[in-house]
Amino acid sequence: MSAIEKVKAKVEQLSGTVKKETGRAAGNDQTAAEGAGDKMHGNLREAKEAFQP
């Protein structure tokens, strides 16, 4: 896994978590769902990189 891709995945996970929690705190379900999706996308990016030869 290249260092750049690993950083991209971690940044996406962190931004997704922040967006999700901000949405929950504000009572905005759409923003919370978008944040959860962003975090999942970061998790998938990280998993994809872990399985590449």
Buried (B, 14 or more C-beta within 10 A) or exposed (E): EEEEBBEBBEEBBEBBBEBBEEBBEEEBEEBBEBBBEBBEBBBEBBEEBEEEE
